[in-house]
């Protein structure tokens, strides 16, 4: 993910000099980059939880269908 660190939005309103701006060029100390990374991780976790919930629902559906089929087979015999 390429970022343009020369944009005016990356200044954060700090006028202490170029040393502070150089400090924020490192993604580890850049609050915008940290926010984006946290949001991506949160989104990934939500997708993972949705997948697990859907798997559980599918298992329940299959178990209900299997139990209904077994009941019908028992009646026929």
Wavefront OBJ file of the C-alpha trace (Angstrom):
o trace
v 0.000 0.000 0.000
v 1.771 3.098 -1.259
v 1.180 6.372 0.568
v 2.082 9.916 -0.368
v 3.665 11.361 2.774
v 4.110 14.769 1.145
v 0.396 15.566 1.162
v -0.769 18.592 3.203
v -3.074 16.339 5.236
v -0.139 14.479 6.747
v 1.161 17.606 8.516
v -1.198 17.224 11.545
v -1.010 20.969 12.183
v 2.361 20.758 13.909
v 4.834 23.501 13.212
v 7.776 22.332 15.327
v 9.907 21.975 12.241
v 10.890 19.286 9.795
v 12.061 16.943 12.550
v 8.498 16.312 13.776
v 7.243 15.727 10.240
v 10.055 13.238 9.680
v 8.957 11.493 12.861
v 5.444 10.955 11.446
v 6.738 9.565 8.147
v 7.438 6.319 9.980
v 4.157 4.311 9.720
v 4.606 3.063 13.274
v 4.137 6.576 14.697
v 1.684 7.904 12.125
v -1.830 8.056 13.666
v -3.536 7.895 10.266
v -1.684 4.716 9.356
v -2.414 3.201 12.770
v -6.122 3.974 12.358
v -6.197 2.395 8.901
v -4.412 -0.690 10.157
v -6.757 -1.041 13.140
v -9.795 -0.598 10.897
v -8.520 -3.259 8.479
v -7.925 -5.669 11.354
v -11.390 -4.982 12.802
v -12.952 -5.542 9.384
v -11.045 -8.825 9.026
v -12.243 -10.002 12.455
v -15.847 -9.115 11.611
v -15.628 -11.076 8.366
v -14.192 -14.031 10.262
v -17.002 -13.924 12.835
v -19.645 -13.713 10.081
v -18.103 -16.765 8.437
v -18.160 -18.733 11.689
v -21.778 -17.783 12.351
v -22.794 -18.859 8.848
v -20.932 -22.164 9.288
v -22.802 -22.819 12.542
v -26.130 -22.009 10.872
v -25.291 -24.331 7.980
v -24.377 -27.135 10.392
v -27.695 -26.678 12.202
v -29.591 -26.761 8.908
v -27.801 -29.931 7.853
v -28.408 -31.585 11.213
v -32.111 -30.729 11.084
v -32.399 -32.078 7.541
v -30.484 -35.239 8.447
v -32.609 -35.876 11.528
v -35.800 -35.374 9.489
v -34.534 -37.783 6.823
v -33.654 -40.376 9.467
v -37.140 -40.099 10.974
v -38.763 -40.608 7.559
v -36.529 -43.624 6.870
v -37.445 -45.186 10.222
v -41.149 -44.811 9.490
v -40.799 -46.452 6.083
v -39.007 -49.498 7.483
l 1 2 3 4 5 6 7 8 9 10 11 12 13 14 15 16 17 18 19 20 21 22 23 24 25 26 27 28 29 30 31 32 33 34 35 36 37 38 39 40 41 42 43 44 45 46 47 48 49 50 51 52 53 54 55 56 57 58 59 60 61 62 63 64 65 66 67 68 69 70 71 72 73 74 75 76 77
